[in-house]
Amino acid sequence: MQCLDGSRGELNVYKRLPVTLVRGEGVYVYDDQGKRYLDLYGGHAVATLGYGPTAVTEAISEQARQLFFQTNAVELRNRQLATESLLNCVSGTYTGAFLCNTGAEANENALRLALFGTSRSKVAAMKGAFHGRSAAAGAVTEGNDSWYAFPRSPFEVVWLDPEDLKSLEKLDDPEIGAVIFEPVQGVAGAIDLPIKWLDELQKFCRRHGIVTIADEVQCGVLRTGPFLASSSLEREPDLVTLAKGLGSGFPVGAVLVTESIARRVSPGFLGTTFGGGPLACAAIEATLTEVGRRGLEEHVGKISSWLKNELGELGLALQGRGLLIGIKFSKSVHTLRHQLLEFGYLCGDAKDPNVLRLTPPLIITKDDLAPFIETLGEII
Ligand SMILES: Cc1ncc(COP(=O)(O)O)c(C=O)c1O
């Protein structure tokens, strides 16, 4: 219970939906009254395989019995396997992975890797960006002044506008060492950054020796169809960060690194106590095996086209890619989101108050979605 009046309890820092969930199965979650909800939000785009995926729960249980925890001070067979499986999911450009616990931690370390050895002091980020709540990740999150501001930012941030090609000229600054972007901005409301603009951005960065970081914490791990959303770009970014869906709900994060950046680091440069622990690695390994076995890359492409078509027929304005979809309304979705909850549909919101965000488990089917589309049509 959050303590709303300052009495004992959890800090009052979240706006919560009026529902207490007790269990989940597949794409459905159940409240303490036994009511069933279709989860179209997937726990902030985390539940890649839905709830209770046997392969993942069994892998975690088995690992818990064998070796519950050990640190990066020792080798772990299942850490080697998880790292290998992760690198096998992406192109050969990425030869190294740093395993950690959250999206913010992945971005914090990616920024550290990008700036290390450059003696540059500025980072470029995008209008609308969300990269997390730690110091460096918060600094490149737009609107951080009112959210996560420390007295000082760890570096100066240059803001770019993806709708304006001319804003790339701001990168002509010898102090800029890194640029970070979400190929599809999640928290902003599922905003697909223009591929042409991102390609130009990367060309500019290459010319100016600026390291590029794709934050795929939300849009990675097949959320948009391919394993990485940035794989549709002409040139792959130098670093990619992942978290959310990578462990199907077990807290994990990762930074993928090119060979030239991997060569710059040595023991002691980065570190974490829990990152890359046995349970986390069991979750990663089982998730990656399972998404391949179930052919989810193809499924996401097909179900997304079908869903977008159905929603389009209702005359709705859509944004985003794959199963990271924003439905843009002309007024706040606050009431609509609560109405949908009453009908048994759990949907997400976004920083844009007029956007309803859908990030369901990737295993969702037409049969699961059809009643939602009908209800949404009736409400609007
Ligand atoms: C694109 C992106 N980056 C980073 C984060 C931060 O991740 P975490 O909450 O795991 O620190 C989020 C969380 O929503 C995100 O959507």
The ligand as a Gaussian input file, in Angstrom:
#p B3LYP/6-31G(d) Opt

LIG

0 1
 C       13.635000       3.535000     -23.722000
 C       13.851000       3.353000     -22.261000
 N       15.076000       3.476000     -21.764000
 C       15.335000       3.304000     -20.449000
 C       14.329000       3.021000     -19.564000
 C       14.627000       2.837000     -18.105000
 O       14.549000       1.502000     -17.772000
 P       14.476000       1.049000     -16.242000
 O       13.170000       1.523000     -15.702000
 O       14.604000      -0.453000     -16.312000
 O       15.645000       1.668000     -15.561000
 C       13.021000       2.879000     -20.034000
 C       11.909000       2.587000     -19.114000
 O       10.762000       2.765000     -19.404000
 C       12.774000       3.056000     -21.417000
 O       11.538000       2.951000     -21.927000

